[in-house]
């Protein structure tokens, strides 16, 4: 089990670093996401979710569609959030890149510093509230705000969000981390008000339940279950599962067979930065997997 978590972490890190090095002005968001996902698959892994490319005020849940024509441009602040899994054992990591300028480096650094602080303090018995307070303090001391309604999470096999939510602000939650837990720690900092909202329907989905449906929908649903299982998937990944995937997926959404992740943007249009590692909680501290 641990070997598979570590391998998933290695692949996610390599994909993240590839994305960081290739995120430049003029690069297609779609091509970048495809390349990062292909890297994971080429090394024997699978994607735990589609690569998220959040530009400027977009904080989470944006992945390009097959028709996306978005190009990265000078001045963009780009979040690259990537996940991999080996036999269902997941890893989740992210980094933020500023394209061609340095106007938002202090914002990016505030998220990175908050992440470092969390990694240093995590050990069995550390409360979730203490982690959130540390993130809040690190980001606010740099002159920015943490995003209070986005959190990190615990992970288990075939389960990206396994119960614990790791806050980015101080809370009254007295739950604590335990040895053996796998946690995704992901501080978000912003120049805005510190909250996100669902801006529009995204291109990321997850299987919910089977239902009695026309034959072609049932066929596609069966193929999706086999390919994606419980992990989120991109609409563009469905094209090779059924020739009518683009019309069947919205029907499955209306029937409650799948759910959609809305694109999350900062409520006042503030620029958002993110930093994230997956860690294994050990006897006295934690090990960074990504």
N, C-alpha and C positions, 0 to 999 in steps of 0.2 A: 504493500500500500504506500508506504513512505517513498519508495523508489519511484512509483508512478507519479506521486505529487511533485517530487523533485524534477522529474523529467518534464512534466507539464509546465512547471515553473521556468525551466530552461528554455523551452520552446516559446513560451509567452514573452520572456525577456528578449530573446533573439528577434522575434517579430516586432516588438516595441522598438528596439534599437534600430532595426531596419527602417521602420516607419520614420523615426526621428531623423535618420540620415538622408532619407529620400523626400522629406516634406519640404518642398521648395516652390517658389513662385512659378506658376504655369503648370504644375503637376495636377493631374486629374484626381479628384477625391475618389472616384470609382476605381481607377487604375491602382491607386495606392492601397485601398482596402483589399482589392483582389490580390495584389502582390503579397501583402502581409498574411492574408489567409492561406494563400498558396504555399508560403514558406512553412507554415505550421504543418500542413498536410504532406508536404514533400519530405518531412523528417519523421513521419510516422504518427503524428498527432492528429487530432480533430479540433475544430473550433468550438469553444464552449459558448460562444455567442458571436454575432457578426462584429467585425471591427467597427467601433464607433469613431467618427471623425466630427468632433464638435468644434465649430468655428465661431470665435468671438463670444457672443452671448449665449450660444447653444452649449448647454452643459452636458447633456447625456441623451442617448437613445437615437442619435441620428446615424444611420448608415446609408450609403448611396444606393439608389435603385439602379437598375440596368440602363435606364434612360437619363441618369444624372449627368449634367454637363458642368457641374461646379468645378472650377479651377482654383487652387490656392493662389493667393495674391499677396503682394508686399503688405506688411502690417498685420496680417491675420494672426490671431492667437488660436492655435489648433491643438485640441485635446485628442490624443490617440489612445483609445482604450481597447485593449485586446485580451482575449481569453482563449485558453487552450485546454484540452483534456486528454488524458491517456486512460482508456478503458473506463471513462466516467469520472476520473479523479481530476478536478479542475484547478486551474490557476488563473488569476485575474490581475492585470497590471496596466498602468497608464503613465503617460508623460505629456507635457505641454511644450509646444514649440512655437516660437514667434518667428514669422517668416520675413527675413530680410531687414528687420528693425530691432531696436532694443527699448522700445517705449514702455513695455509691460514686463520687463525682467524682474522688477521688485514684486509684482503680483505673482509671477510664476515661482519665484524663490520662496515666497511666503507659504505656498502650498507644499513645496519640497521640504522646507524647514519643519513644518508641522508634521509631515510624514516621518522625518528623521526622529523627531521628538517622541512620536508614538512608538516607533520601533524600539527606541532605547528604554521605554518605560514598560512595555508589555511583558508580563510574566504572570504565572498563576496567581490569582487573587486580585489582579488589577481590575478596578471597576470600570464599567463602560462610561460612567459619568466622569471619571478622572481622565479617560482618554479624550472624551469630548471637550472637557475643560482645557486640556493641553492644546488641542487643535485651535480652539477659540482664542486662547491667549496668544499663541504664536502668530496667527493671522491678524488679529486685531492690533497687536503691537507693531505690525508692519504698516498699519493704516488701511487695512482692507476688512472685509467681512467674510466669515465662513458662511457656507450655504446650509442653513439649518434643516431644510427638508430633503437633503440628500445624505445618505449614510453609507458606511462600509457594511460588511456582513460576514457572517460565518459561512463556511462551505463544507459540504460533505459529498460523498460520491453521488453523481447524477443530480446534485442539488446545489445550485449557485447561491441561493439565499436560504440558509439552513436554520434560521431561527433567531440568531442574534443580529441586531442592528447596531452598528458601531457609530455613535453620533459624532457630529462635527461641532457641537456646542455642549455646554454643561447642561446636564439633565438631572433628574432625581432618580434615575435608574440605578439601582444598587446591584444589579446583576454583575457578574465578574467573569473573567476569562479563566479557562482551566487548561491544564497540561494536555497536550494532544490535539487541541483545537486548531483548525485551519481558518485563518481570518484574512479577509481582504480589507486593508486599511486605506481609505481614499479621501483625504481632505480636499475640499473645494474652496477656493478663495475667489472673491469677486469685488469689482469696483462698484457694484450695484447695491441692492437693498438686502441681499442675503437670502433670497428665496427663489425657487423656480416654479414654473407652471407649465402645464401641457399646452404647447403652442399649436400643434397640429398632429394628425395621424402620421406615424412613422412607417418605416419599411422593415421593422423587426416584429416578429410574431413568436408565439409559443403555443404548443398544443395544450388544449384544455380537456376535451372529452369527445368520445365517439358518439355519433348520433345516427339514427336511420336517415339515409340520404340517397339521392340518385347515384347510380352505379359509378359514374366518372368521379364524383366527389368522394365516394367511399374508396375507390381505387387510389386516388391521390392521397387521401388521409392515411391509408395503410402504408403507402410509400414514405410519407413524412414521418410517421411513427418509427418506421424502421431506420430511417436516415438520421433523424434529429433527436428522437427520444424526448427527454424532458428539457433539453437545452433550447434556448432561443435560437431562431434562425432568420435569415434574410429572405425577403420575397424573391430576390434574384437567384437564390440557391434552388428555388423550386422549378426553374425552367426546364431542367433535365428530368424532372419527375413525371411531368404530364404536359402534353402539347398545349393544353388550355389552362395552364397554371395561373396565368394572370387574371383570368375571369373567375376561376374556381375559388381562389383564395378569399376574395371579398365575400363570396357566398358563404364560405365556411365561417368567416368572421360573424356574419349576421346570424348564423345558426348557433353560435356559441361553441363551435368546435375548436376554434383558436382564439387567442387574445392578441391585441396589438399594443405595442409600447408607444405611447405618444412621445414626440420629440419634446424634451424639457429645456426651456430657455429661461434666463434670468428675467424676473418680472419687470424690472425697469431698464432692461437692455444693457445691463452692466457686463463688462468683459469677465469671462470665467477662466480660471486656471485649475488644473487637477493634477495630483500626484498620487500614485497608488502602488502598493506592493502586496503580495500574498505572503503570509508568514505562518510558520508552525510554532505554536507555543510549546516550549520545552520546560524542563524541570525548574529552571531558574530565570529564563528569559525567553527569547524567541529567535528563530532562524528565518532569514529572508529567503524565500523560494524563488523570487523573481528578480 
